């Protein structure tokens, strides 16, 4: 399934900045960063469950927010990009 | 149509911070802010054209990025929200 994952993490404290890094690192395992706090991911059902559970554990539910949108293939093809965002084909292998 | 609008604006300069405020203000006319740089909007076709054109005029395409996703009703109903994000019914009138 195709996911769009957006997050706001409160970075006023060192712990917040740590959470932000953890969220970004975790998302990088599953997809491509298209903006600072936006990832487009392609995952299987099991991967999705792991991802969601991991994010629930990382964030502080009182101050942080993660939203996950399920995009259809049609929606993927209709994405409008204005400006400098790099669009990377997430079917390509990731170079780590 | 239901839009998800995400943006990254380079705020290193006063001009950038001005662009950021303009983008946010414009998006607020069309939908609900669900994260700092994420809006969920419901617009007609004409409104969409105006919105897209206005955003193209505001941003600096060399440093900023706006992405627009078209969400189906199914996708809207499946949104997963983790943490403190306020979910506001954007059918409700906005209080300014």
N, CA and C atoms of all chains as a GROMACS GRO file, in nm:
protein
  576
    1UNK      N    1   0.084  -0.121   0.000
    1UNK     CA    2   0.000   0.000   0.000
    1UNK      C    3   0.088   0.125   0.000
    2UNK      N    4   0.032   0.232  -0.057
    2UNK     CA    5   0.104   0.358  -0.065
    2UNK      C    6   0.061   0.449   0.049
    3UNK      N    7   0.158   0.492   0.125
    3UNK     CA    8   0.128   0.578   0.238
    3UNK      C    9   0.188   0.716   0.218
    4UNK      N   10   0.120   0.812   0.270
    4UNK     CA   11   0.179   0.944   0.286
    4UNK      C   12   0.184   0.969   0.436
    5UNK      N   13   0.301   0.999   0.484
    5UNK     CA   14   0.322   1.012   0.627
    5UNK      C   15   0.371   1.154   0.659
    6UNK      N   16   0.296   1.225   0.739
    6UNK     CA   17   0.337   1.362   0.775
    6UNK      C   18   0.350   1.369   0.927
    7UNK      N   19   0.446   1.447   0.974
    7UNK     CA   20   0.460   1.457   1.120
    7UNK      C   21   0.501   1.596   1.166
    8UNK      N   22   0.458   1.624   1.288
    8UNK     CA   23   0.499   1.743   1.364
    8UNK      C   24   0.549   1.691   1.496
    9UNK      N   25   0.674   1.716   1.526
    9UNK     CA   26   0.726   1.676   1.656
    9UNK      C   27   0.773   1.802   1.726
   10UNK      N   28   0.735   1.816   1.850
   10UNK     CA   29   0.773   1.934   1.927
   10UNK      C   30   0.922   1.927   1.961
   11UNK      N   31   0.999   2.020   1.905
   11UNK     CA   32   1.146   2.012   1.921
   11UNK      C   33   1.198   2.117   2.019
   12UNK      N   34   1.114   2.157   2.111
   12UNK     CA   35   1.159   2.259   2.208
   12UNK      C   36   1.258   2.202   2.309
   13UNK      N   37   1.254   2.070   2.330
   13UNK     CA   38   1.345   2.007   2.426
   13UNK      C   39   1.440   1.913   2.353
   14UNK      N   40   1.554   1.879   2.417
   14UNK     CA   41   1.646   1.781   2.356
   14UNK      C   42   1.575   1.648   2.329
   15UNK      N   43   1.482   1.610   2.420
   15UNK     CA   44   1.409   1.484   2.401
   15UNK      C   45   1.323   1.493   2.273
   16UNK      N   46   1.264   1.609   2.253
   16UNK     CA   47   1.182   1.630   2.132
   16UNK      C   48   1.267   1.617   2.007
   17UNK      N   49   1.385   1.678   2.010
   17UNK     CA   50   1.473   1.671   1.893
   17UNK      C   51   1.517   1.527   1.868
   18UNK      N   52   1.534   1.453   1.977
   18UNK     CA   53   1.569   1.311   1.964
   18UNK      C   54   1.453   1.233   1.901
   19UNK      N   55   1.332   1.263   1.946
   19UNK     CA   56   1.215   1.195   1.888
   19UNK      C   57   1.204   1.225   1.739
   20UNK      N   58   1.228   1.353   1.704
   20UNK     CA   59   1.220   1.393   1.563
   20UNK      C   60   1.317   1.312   1.478
   21UNK      N   61   1.440   1.300   1.528
   21UNK     CA   62   1.541   1.223   1.453
   21UNK      C   63   1.499   1.077   1.440
   22UNK      N   64   1.442   1.024   1.550
   22UNK     CA   65   1.399   0.883   1.547
   22UNK      C   66   1.286   0.860   1.447
   23UNK      N   67   1.189   0.953   1.447
   23UNK     CA   68   1.076   0.940   1.353
   23UNK      C   69   1.129   0.943   1.210
   24UNK      N   70   1.216   1.041   1.181
   24UNK     CA   71   1.268   1.055   1.045
   24UNK      C   72   1.347   0.930   1.005
   25UNK      N   73   1.428   0.881   1.097
   25UNK     CA   74   1.511   0.762   1.068
   25UNK      C   75   1.422   0.641   1.038
   26UNK      N   76   1.318   0.628   1.118
   26UNK     CA   77   1.228   0.513   1.098
   26UNK      C   78   1.157   0.524   0.962
   27UNK      N   79   1.109   0.644   0.931
   27UNK     CA   80   1.038   0.662   0.804
   27UNK      C   81   1.131   0.636   0.685
   28UNK      N   82   1.256   0.672   0.702
   28UNK     CA   83   1.353   0.651   0.593
   28UNK      C   84   1.369   0.504   0.557
   29UNK      N   85   1.336   0.417   0.653
   29UNK     CA   86   1.346   0.272   0.626
   29UNK      C   87   1.234   0.226   0.534
   30UNK      N   88   1.129   0.307   0.525
   30UNK     CA   89   1.009   0.260   0.455
   30UNK      C   90   0.975   0.339   0.329
   31UNK      N   91   1.042   0.452   0.311
   31UNK     CA   92   1.002   0.530   0.194
   31UNK      C   93   1.095   0.645   0.165
   32UNK      N   94   1.044   0.736   0.085
   32UNK     CA   95   1.124   0.848   0.039
   32UNK      C   96   1.076   0.978   0.102
   33UNK      N   97   1.172   1.056   0.147
   33UNK     CA   98   1.140   1.187   0.201
   33UNK      C   99   1.113   1.280   0.084
   34UNK      N  100   0.999   1.347   0.086
   34UNK     CA  101   0.969   1.443  -0.020
   34UNK      C  102   0.968   1.586   0.032
   35UNK      N  103   0.951   1.599   0.163
   35UNK     CA  104   0.970   1.728   0.229
   35UNK      C  105   1.029   1.698   0.366
   36UNK      N  106   1.061   1.804   0.443
   36UNK     CA  107   1.130   1.781   0.571
   36UNK      C  108   1.053   1.684   0.661
   37UNK      N  109   0.922   1.699   0.666
   37UNK     CA  110   0.841   1.615   0.755
   37UNK      C  111   0.736   1.536   0.680
   38UNK      N  112   0.767   1.504   0.556
   38UNK     CA  113   0.672   1.430   0.474
   38UNK      C  114   0.743   1.317   0.401
   39UNK      N  115   0.690   1.197   0.417
   39UNK     CA  116   0.745   1.081   0.349
   39UNK      C  117   0.638   1.012   0.265
   40UNK      N  118   0.679   0.964   0.150
   40UNK     CA  119   0.591   0.877   0.070
   40UNK      C  120   0.649   0.736   0.079
   41UNK      N  121   0.568   0.642   0.123
   41UNK     CA  122   0.618   0.507   0.149
   41UNK      C  123   0.535   0.404   0.074
   42UNK      N  124   0.598   0.296   0.041
   42UNK     CA  125   0.526   0.182  -0.015
   42UNK      C  126   0.556   0.063   0.076
   43UNK      N  127   0.454   0.009   0.139
   43UNK     CA  128   0.476  -0.098   0.237
   43UNK      C  129   0.373  -0.209   0.221
   44UNK      N  130   0.410  -0.325   0.270
   44UNK     CA  131   0.316  -0.435   0.279
   44UNK      C  132   0.237  -0.421   0.408
   45UNK      N  133   0.137  -0.508   0.425
   45UNK     CA  134   0.051  -0.497   0.543
   45UNK      C  135   0.126  -0.515   0.674
   46UNK      N  136   0.215  -0.616   0.675
   46UNK     CA  137   0.290  -0.643   0.798
   46UNK      C  138   0.385  -0.528   0.830
   47UNK      N  139   0.450  -0.479   0.726
   47UNK     CA  140   0.542  -0.365   0.745
   47UNK      C  141   0.465  -0.246   0.801
   48UNK      N  142   0.345  -0.228   0.747
   48UNK     CA  143   0.266  -0.114   0.792
   48UNK      C  144   0.238  -0.122   0.942
   49UNK      N  145   0.198  -0.241   0.986
   49UNK     CA  146   0.166  -0.258   1.129
   49UNK      C  147   0.288  -0.226   1.215
   50UNK      N  148   0.404  -0.277   1.170
   50UNK     CA  149   0.527  -0.251   1.245
   50UNK      C  150   0.557  -0.100   1.248
   51UNK      N  151   0.544  -0.039   1.131
   51UNK     CA  152   0.573   0.106   1.122
   51UNK      C  153   0.482   0.186   1.214
   52UNK      N  154   0.353   0.158   1.206
   52UNK     CA  155   0.258   0.235   1.289
   52UNK      C  156   0.288   0.214   1.438
   53UNK      N  157   0.310   0.090   1.477
   53UNK     CA  158   0.338   0.062   1.618
   53UNK      C  159   0.466   0.129   1.664
   54UNK      N  160   0.567   0.126   1.578
   54UNK     CA  161   0.695   0.188   1.615
   54UNK      C  162   0.677   0.338   1.634
   55UNK      N  163   0.604   0.401   1.543
   55UNK     CA  164   0.584   0.546   1.554
   55UNK      C  165   0.504   0.580   1.681
   56UNK      N  166   0.407   0.496   1.713
   56UNK     CA  167   0.328   0.519   1.835
   56UNK      C  168   0.418   0.516   1.959
   57UNK      N  169   0.520   0.427   1.951
   57UNK     CA  170   0.611   0.416   2.066
   57UNK      C  171   0.708   0.534   2.074
   58UNK      N  172   0.748   0.586   1.959
   58UNK     CA  173   0.849   0.692   1.958
   58UNK      C  174   0.792   0.826   2.005
   59UNK      N  175   0.676   0.862   1.951
   59UNK     CA  176   0.629   1.000   1.972
   59UNK      C  177   0.571   1.020   2.112
   60UNK      N  178   0.565   1.146   2.150
   60UNK     CA  179   0.495   1.186   2.272
   60UNK      C  180   0.355   1.228   2.228
   61UNK      N  181   0.252   1.150   2.264
   61UNK     CA  182   0.118   1.178   2.213
   61UNK      C  183   0.062   1.312   2.261
   62UNK      N  184   0.122   1.369   2.366
   62UNK     CA  185   0.073   1.498   2.416
   62UNK      C  186   0.122   1.617   2.335
   63UNK      N  187   0.236   1.599   2.269
   63UNK     CA  188   0.294   1.716   2.201
   63UNK      C  189   0.320   1.692   2.053
   64UNK      N  190   0.326   1.567   2.011
   64UNK     CA  191   0.362   1.536   1.873
   64UNK      C  192   0.241   1.484   1.796
   65UNK      N  193   0.256   1.484   1.666
   65UNK     CA  194   0.147   1.436   1.581
   65UNK      C  195   0.203   1.366   1.457
   66UNK      N  196   0.148   1.252   1.428
   66UNK     CA  197   0.180   1.182   1.303
   66UNK      C  198   0.048   1.156   1.233
   67UNK      N  199   0.044   1.181   1.105
   67UNK     CA  200  -0.077   1.147   1.028
   67UNK      C  201  -0.038   1.058   0.912
   68UNK      N  202  -0.118   0.956   0.891
   68UNK     CA  203  -0.089   0.862   0.783
   68UNK      C  204  -0.209   0.858   0.688
   69UNK      N  205  -0.179   0.882   0.562
   69UNK     CA  206  -0.282   0.881   0.457
   69UNK      C  207  -0.255   0.764   0.364
   70UNK      N  208  -0.359   0.697   0.324
   70UNK     CA  209  -0.345   0.585   0.231
   70UNK      C  210  -0.378   0.635   0.091
   71UNK      N  211  -0.280   0.631   0.005
   71UNK     CA  212  -0.298   0.686  -0.130
   71UNK      C  213  -0.324   0.575  -0.231
   72UNK      N  214  -0.423   0.597  -0.316
   72UNK     CA  215  -0.448   0.502  -0.424
   72UNK      C  216  -0.346   0.525  -0.536
   73UNK      N  217  -0.338   0.432  -0.629
   73UNK     CA  218  -0.246   0.450  -0.743
   73UNK      C  219  -0.284   0.575  -0.822
   74UNK      N  220  -0.417   0.597  -0.832
   74UNK     CA  221  -0.465   0.717  -0.903
   74UNK      C  222  -0.414   0.843  -0.833
   75UNK      N  223  -0.423   0.843  -0.700
   75UNK     CA  224  -0.378   0.960  -0.624
   75UNK      C  225  -0.229   0.983  -0.643
   76UNK      N  226  -0.154   0.875  -0.647
   76UNK     CA  227  -0.008   0.885  -0.666
   76UNK      C  228   0.023   0.953  -0.799
   77UNK      N  229  -0.053   0.913  -0.901
   77UNK     CA  230  -0.025   0.968  -1.035
   77UNK      C  231  -0.068   1.114  -1.049
   78UNK      N  232  -0.156   1.157  -0.958
   78UNK     CA  233  -0.207   1.294  -0.971
   78UNK      C  234  -0.136   1.396  -0.882
   79UNK      N  235  -0.032   1.352  -0.811
   79UNK     CA  236   0.036   1.444  -0.718
   79UNK      C  237   0.086   1.567  -0.793
   80UNK      N  238   0.056   1.683  -0.738
   80UNK     CA  239   0.105   1.808  -0.797
   80UNK      C  240   0.222   1.858  -0.714
   81UNK      N  241   0.330   1.884  -0.781
   81UNK     CA  242   0.451   1.929  -0.712
   81UNK      C  243   0.487   2.069  -0.762
   82UNK      N  244   0.493   2.163  -0.669
   82UNK     CA  245   0.529   2.301  -0.705
   82UNK      C  246   0.660   2.332  -0.636
   83UNK      N  247   0.759   2.374  -0.712
   83UNK     CA  248   0.886   2.413  -0.650
   83UNK      C  249   0.991   2.306  -0.658
   84UNK      N  250   1.077   2.308  -0.556
   84UNK     CA  251   1.202   2.233  -0.570
   84UNK      C  252   1.202   2.091  -0.516
   85UNK      N  253   1.087   2.039  -0.476
   85UNK     CA  254   1.087   1.906  -0.415
   85UNK      C  255   1.143   1.803  -0.513
   86UNK      N  256   1.232   1.725  -0.461
   86UNK     CA  257   1.287   1.617  -0.544
   86UNK      C  258   1.188   1.502  -0.543
   87UNK      N  259   1.151   1.459  -0.659
   87UNK     CA  260   1.063   1.343  -0.664
   87UNK      C  261   1.148   1.221  -0.698
   88UNK      N  262   1.150   1.130  -0.606
   88UNK     CA  263   1.235   1.012  -0.623
   88UNK      C  264   1.145   0.891  -0.640
   89UNK      N  265   1.178   0.809  -0.736
   89UNK     CA  266   1.100   0.687  -0.757
   89UNK      C  267   1.129   0.589  -0.645
   90UNK      N  268   1.028   0.565  -0.561
   90UNK     CA  269   1.055   0.479  -0.447
   90UNK      C  270   1.051   0.332  -0.481
   91UNK      N  271   1.040   0.302  -0.611
   91UNK     CA  272   1.058   0.163  -0.654
   91UNK      C  273   1.209   0.136  -0.666
   92UNK      N  274   1.286   0.243  -0.680
   92UNK     CA  275   1.431   0.227  -0.692
   92UNK      C  276   1.490   0.180  -0.559
   93UNK      N  277   1.600   0.105  -0.568
   93UNK     CA  278   1.664   0.064  -0.442
   93UNK      C  279   1.723   0.186  -0.371
   94UNK      N  280   1.717   0.182  -0.239
   94UNK     CA  281   1.773   0.291  -0.161
   94UNK      C  282   1.922   0.268  -0.142
   95UNK      N  283   1.999   0.373  -0.155
   95UNK     CA  284   2.141   0.362  -0.128
   95UNK      C  285   2.164   0.419   0.012
   96UNK      N  286   2.213   0.335   0.103
   96UNK     CA  287   2.231   0.379   0.242
   96UNK      C  288   2.380   0.403   0.268
   97UNK      N  289  -1.342   1.864  -0.447
   97UNK     CA  290  -1.238   1.762  -0.431
   97UNK      C  291  -1.164   1.782  -0.299
   98UNK      N  292  -1.114   1.670  -0.245
   98UNK     CA  293  -1.041   1.675  -0.119
   98UNK      C  294  -0.892   1.681  -0.146
   99UNK      N  295  -0.829   1.782  -0.092
   99UNK     CA  296  -0.685   1.798  -0.113
   99UNK      C  297  -0.610   1.782   0.018
  100UNK      N  298  -0.491   1.730   0.006
  100UNK     CA  299  -0.396   1.737   0.116
  100UNK      C  300  -0.281   1.822   0.065
  101UNK      N  301  -0.250   1.925   0.137
  101UNK     CA  302  -0.150   2.021   0.092
  101UNK      C  303  -0.037   2.028   0.193
  102UNK      N  304   0.082   1.995   0.149
  102UNK     CA  305   0.198   2.000   0.240
  102UNK      C  306   0.300   2.097   0.183
  103UNK      N  307   0.371   2.167   0.272
  103UNK     CA  308   0.471   2.260   0.219
  103UNK      C  309   0.595   2.271   0.306
  104UNK      N  310   0.702   2.302   0.239
  104UNK     CA  311   0.831   2.334   0.302
  104UNK      C  312   0.871   2.468   0.242
  105UNK      N  313   0.884   2.568   0.326
  105UNK     CA  314   0.931   2.697   0.276
  105UNK      C  315   1.060   2.730   0.350
  106UNK      N  316   1.160   2.771   0.276
  106UNK     CA  317   1.288   2.805   0.335
  106UNK      C  318   1.275   2.936   0.414
  107UNK      N  319   1.292   2.927   0.546
  107UNK     CA  320   1.268   3.045   0.630
  107UNK      C  321   1.398   3.107   0.682
  108UNK      N  322   1.506   3.086   0.607
  108UNK     CA  323   1.634   3.142   0.652
  108UNK      C  324   1.638   3.294   0.637
  109UNK      N  325   1.557   3.347   0.547
  109UNK     CA  326   1.558   3.493   0.525
  109UNK      C  327   1.422   3.551   0.565
  110UNK      N  328   1.418   3.683   0.590
  110UNK     CA  329   1.288   3.747   0.619
  110UNK      C  330   1.188   3.725   0.505
  111UNK      N  331   1.238   3.724   0.382
  111UNK     CA  332   1.149   3.702   0.267
  111UNK      C  333   1.088   3.562   0.275
  112UNK      N  334   1.168   3.467   0.316
  112UNK     CA  335   1.120   3.329   0.330
  112UNK      C  336   1.012   3.319   0.436
  113UNK      N  337   1.037   3.387   0.548
  113UNK     CA  338   0.938   3.383   0.656
  113UNK      C  339   0.808   3.450   0.611
  114UNK      N  340   0.823   3.552   0.527
  114UNK     CA  341   0.705   3.620   0.473
  114UNK      C  342   0.628   3.525   0.379
  115UNK      N  343   0.705   3.453   0.295
  115UNK     CA  344   0.639   3.356   0.205
  115UNK      C  345   0.565   3.249   0.285
  116UNK      N  346   0.630   3.201   0.392
  116UNK     CA  347   0.567   3.098   0.476
  116UNK      C  348   0.434   3.146   0.531
  117UNK      N  349   0.434   3.268   0.581
  117UNK     CA  350   0.309   3.323   0.637
  117UNK      C  351   0.202   3.336   0.528
  118UNK      N  352   0.247   3.378   0.409
  118UNK     CA  353   0.152   3.393   0.298
  118UNK      C  354   0.091   3.260   0.257
  119UNK      N  355   0.176   3.157   0.248
  119UNK     CA  356   0.127   3.024   0.210
  119UNK      C  357   0.026   2.976   0.313
  120UNK      N  358   0.060   2.988   0.442
  120UNK     CA  359  -0.029   2.941   0.547
  120UNK      C  360  -0.162   3.016   0.542
  121UNK      N  361  -0.152   3.148   0.525
  121UNK     CA  362  -0.273   3.231   0.523
  121UNK      C  363  -0.364   3.191   0.406
  122UNK      N  364  -0.301   3.168   0.291
  122UNK     CA  365  -0.378   3.130   0.174
  122UNK      C  366  -0.447   2.995   0.198
  123UNK      N  367  -0.371   2.898   0.250
  123UNK     CA  368  -0.428   2.765   0.273
  123UNK      C  369  -0.543   2.772   0.374
  124UNK      N  370  -0.531   2.860   0.471
  124UNK     CA  371  -0.637   2.873   0.572
  124UNK      C  372  -0.770   2.915   0.511
  125UNK      N  373  -0.764   2.978   0.395
  125UNK     CA  374  -0.889   3.018   0.328
  125UNK      C  375  -0.961   2.898   0.269
  126UNK      N  376  -0.889   2.789   0.251
  126UNK     CA  377  -0.946   2.677   0.176
  126UNK      C  378  -0.965   2.551   0.260
  127UNK      N  379  -0.907   2.548   0.381
  127UNK     CA  380  -0.922   2.423   0.455
  127UNK      C  381  -0.872   2.433   0.597
  128UNK      N  382  -0.850   2.319   0.656
  128UNK     CA  383  -0.814   2.311   0.796
  128UNK      C  384  -0.669   2.269   0.813
  129UNK      N  385  -0.601   2.339   0.900
  129UNK     CA  386  -0.463   2.303   0.932
  129UNK      C  387  -0.466   2.181   1.024
  130UNK      N  388  -0.395   2.076   0.987
  130UNK     CA  389  -0.390   1.959   1.074
  130UNK      C  390  -0.251   1.940   1.133
  131UNK      N  391  -0.152   2.000   1.070
  131UNK     CA  392  -0.017   2.008   1.127
  131UNK      C  393   0.040   2.144   1.084
  132UNK      N  394   0.160   2.176   1.134
  132UNK     CA  395   0.214   2.310   1.106
  132UNK      C  396   0.217   2.341   0.957
  133UNK      N  397   0.257   2.243   0.876
  133UNK     CA  398   0.271   2.266   0.732
  133UNK      C  399   0.185   2.173   0.651
  134UNK      N  400   0.074   2.132   0.710
  134UNK     CA  401  -0.016   2.038   0.641
  134UNK      C  402  -0.160   2.087   0.655
  135UNK      N  403  -0.225   2.098   0.542
  135UNK     CA  404  -0.366   2.139   0.540
  135UNK      C  405  -0.450   2.035   0.468
  136UNK      N  406  -0.570   2.012   0.517
  136UNK     CA  407  -0.668   1.932   0.446
  136UNK      C  408  -0.776   2.027   0.397
  137UNK      N  409  -0.799   2.026   0.268
  137UNK     CA  410  -0.890   2.125   0.209
  137UNK      C  411  -0.998   2.055   0.127
  138UNK      N  412  -1.110   2.118   0.119
  138UNK     CA  413  -1.218   2.072   0.030
  138UNK      C  414  -1.249   2.188  -0.063
  139UNK      N  415  -1.227   2.169  -0.191
  139UNK     CA  416  -1.244   2.280  -0.285
  139UNK      C  417  -1.316   2.234  -0.412
  140UNK      N  418  -1.376   2.329  -0.478
  140UNK     CA  419  -1.432   2.304  -0.610
  140UNK      C  420  -1.322   2.319  -0.715
  141UNK      N  421  -1.354   2.287  -0.839
  141UNK     CA  422  -1.252   2.290  -0.944
  141UNK      C  423  -1.195   2.430  -0.966
  142UNK      N  424  -1.283   2.528  -0.968
  142UNK     CA  425  -1.236   2.666  -0.991
  142UNK      C  426  -1.149   2.714  -0.876
  143UNK      N  427  -1.196   2.683  -0.755
  143UNK     CA  428  -1.119   2.722  -0.636
  143UNK      C  429  -0.981   2.658  -0.641
  144UNK      N  430  -0.978   2.532  -0.684
  144UNK     CA  431  -0.850   2.462  -0.690
  144UNK      C  432  -0.752   2.534  -0.783
  145UNK      N  433  -0.803   2.573  -0.899
  145UNK     CA  434  -0.715   2.640  -0.997
  145UNK      C  435  -0.660   2.770  -0.938
  146UNK      N  436  -0.748   2.844  -0.870
  146UNK     CA  437  -0.704   2.971  -0.809
  146UNK      C  438  -0.598   2.942  -0.701
  147UNK      N  439  -0.628   2.842  -0.619
  147UNK     CA  440  -0.534   2.807  -0.511
  147UNK      C  441  -0.397   2.768  -0.565
  148UNK      N  442  -0.397   2.678  -0.663
  148UNK     CA  443  -0.268   2.632  -0.718
  148UNK      C  444  -0.192   2.750  -0.780
  149UNK      N  445  -0.261   2.831  -0.857
  149UNK     CA  446  -0.195   2.946  -0.921
  149UNK      C  447  -0.140   3.044  -0.818
  150UNK      N  448  -0.218   3.067  -0.712
  150UNK     CA  449  -0.173   3.161  -0.609
  150UNK      C  450  -0.048   3.107  -0.540
  151UNK      N  451  -0.049   2.980  -0.509
  151UNK     CA  452   0.068   2.922  -0.442
  151UNK      C  453   0.191   2.928  -0.533
  152UNK      N  454   0.171   2.903  -0.662
  152UNK     CA  455   0.284   2.913  -0.757
  152UNK      C  456   0.344   3.053  -0.757
  153UNK      N  457   0.256   3.153  -0.739
  153UNK     CA  458   0.306   3.292  -0.739
  153UNK      C  459   0.378   3.327  -0.609
  154UNK      N  460   0.332   3.267  -0.498
  154UNK     CA  461   0.390   3.304  -0.367
  154UNK      C  462   0.529   3.243  -0.348
  155UNK      N  463   0.543   3.116  -0.377
  155UNK     CA  464   0.666   3.047  -0.336
  155UNK      C  465   0.784   3.081  -0.426
  156UNK      N  466   0.903   3.057  -0.373
  156UNK     CA  467   1.024   3.064  -0.452
  156UNK      C  468   1.055   2.922  -0.499
  157UNK      N  469   1.040   2.894  -0.628
  157UNK     CA  470   1.054   2.756  -0.675
  157UNK      C  471   1.194   2.698  -0.657
  158UNK      N  472   1.291   2.785  -0.632
  158UNK     CA  473   1.428   2.735  -0.611
  158UNK      C  474   1.452   2.682  -0.471
  159UNK      N  475   1.373   2.732  -0.375
  159UNK     CA  476   1.401   2.694  -0.236
  159UNK      C  477   1.282   2.632  -0.164
  160UNK      N  478   1.163   2.654  -0.216
  160UNK     CA  479   1.042   2.609  -0.147
  160UNK      C  480   0.977   2.493  -0.221
  161UNK      N  481   0.888   2.427  -0.152
  161UNK     CA  482   0.819   2.313  -0.212
  161UNK      C  483   0.676   2.304  -0.160
  162UNK      N  484   0.585   2.286  -0.250
  162UNK     CA  485   0.446   2.259  -0.213
  162UNK      C  486   0.405   2.131  -0.283
  163UNK      N  487   0.342   2.042  -0.212
  163UNK     CA  488   0.290   1.921  -0.276
  163UNK      C  489   0.140   1.912  -0.249
  164UNK      N  490   0.067   1.876  -0.352
  164UNK     CA  491  -0.078   1.866  -0.340
  164UNK      C  492  -0.121   1.724  -0.376
  165UNK      N  493  -0.192   1.662  -0.285
  165UNK     CA  494  -0.241   1.525  -0.304
  165UNK      C  495  -0.393   1.530  -0.313
  166UNK      N  496  -0.448   1.453  -0.403
  166UNK     CA  497  -0.594   1.446  -0.417
  166UNK      C  498  -0.642   1.321  -0.344
  167UNK      N  499  -0.721   1.343  -0.241
  167UNK     CA  500  -0.766   1.231  -0.159
  167UNK      C  501  -0.909   1.192  -0.195
  168UNK      N  502  -0.929   1.061  -0.208
  168UNK     CA  503  -1.065   1.012  -0.231
  168UNK      C  504  -1.140   1.012  -0.098
  169UNK      N  505  -1.272   0.994  -0.104
  169UNK     CA  506  -1.351   0.986   0.019
  169UNK      C  507  -1.304   0.868   0.104
  170UNK      N  508  -1.269   0.759   0.037
  170UNK     CA  509  -1.219   0.641   0.108
  170UNK      C  510  -1.092   0.677   0.183
  171UNK      N  511  -1.002   0.748   0.116
  171UNK     CA  512  -0.875   0.785   0.179
  171UNK      C  513  -0.899   0.875   0.300
  172UNK      N  514  -0.996   0.965   0.288
  172UNK     CA  515  -1.029   1.057   0.398
  172UNK      C  516  -1.073   0.976   0.521
  173UNK      N  517  -1.155   0.875   0.494
  173UNK     CA  518  -1.208   0.797   0.606
  173UNK      C  519  -1.104   0.707   0.672
  174UNK      N  520  -0.996   0.681   0.599
  174UNK     CA  521  -0.894   0.589   0.652
  174UNK      C  522  -0.775   0.659   0.718
  175UNK      N  523  -0.780   0.792   0.727
  175UNK     CA  524  -0.666   0.864   0.783
  175UNK      C  525  -0.636   0.814   0.924
  176UNK      N  526  -0.509   0.785   0.947
  176UNK     CA  527  -0.467   0.742   1.081
  176UNK      C  528  -0.399   0.860   1.149
  177UNK      N  529  -0.445   0.889   1.268
  177UNK     CA  530  -0.390   1.002   1.342
  177UNK      C  531  -0.327   0.953   1.471
  178UNK      N  532  -0.200   0.979   1.487
  178UNK     CA  533  -0.131   0.937   1.610
  178UNK      C  534  -0.088   1.063   1.682
  179UNK      N  535  -0.126   1.074   1.808
  179UNK     CA  536  -0.082   1.189   1.886
  179UNK      C  537  -0.186   1.297   1.895
  180UNK      N  538  -0.136   1.420   1.906
  180UNK     CA  539  -0.223   1.528   1.951
  180UNK      C  540  -0.290   1.610   1.842
  181UNK      N  541  -0.279   1.567   1.717
  181UNK     CA  542  -0.334   1.650   1.609
  181UNK      C  543  -0.483   1.669   1.629
  182UNK      N  544  -0.524   1.792   1.616
  182UNK     CA  545  -0.666   1.821   1.626
  182UNK      C  546  -0.730   1.791   1.492
  183UNK      N  547  -0.832   1.710   1.495
  183UNK     CA  548  -0.903   1.684   1.372
  183UNK      C  549  -1.029   1.769   1.372
  184UNK      N  550  -1.035   1.858   1.277
  184UNK     CA  551  -1.147   1.952   1.272
  184UNK      C  552  -1.229   1.920   1.148
  185UNK      N  553  -1.359   1.917   1.166
  185UNK     CA  554  -1.447   1.891   1.053
  185UNK      C  555  -1.447   2.012   0.962
  186UNK      N  556  -1.392   1.996   0.842
  186UNK     CA  557  -1.382   2.114   0.758
  186UNK      C  558  -1.511   2.146   0.684
  187UNK      N  559  -1.618   2.074   0.718
  187UNK     CA  560  -1.750   2.115   0.670
  187UNK      C  561  -1.803   2.226   0.761
  188UNK      N  562  -1.748   2.234   0.883
  188UNK     CA  563  -1.791   2.337   0.977
  188UNK      C  564  -1.746   2.475   0.929
  189UNK      N  565  -1.821   2.578   0.963
  189UNK     CA  566  -1.776   2.713   0.926
  189UNK      C  567  -1.651   2.750   1.006
  190UNK      N  568  -1.563   2.824   0.942
  190UNK     CA  569  -1.441   2.870   1.010
  190UNK      C  570  -1.473   2.994   1.092
  191UNK      N  571  -1.421   2.998   1.211
  191UNK     CA  572  -1.436   3.120   1.293
  191UNK      C  573  -1.305   3.197   1.283
  192UNK      N  574  -1.313   3.318   1.229
  192UNK     CA  575  -1.190   3.397   1.209
  192UNK      C  576  -1.182   3.507   1.314
   0.00000   0.00000   0.00000
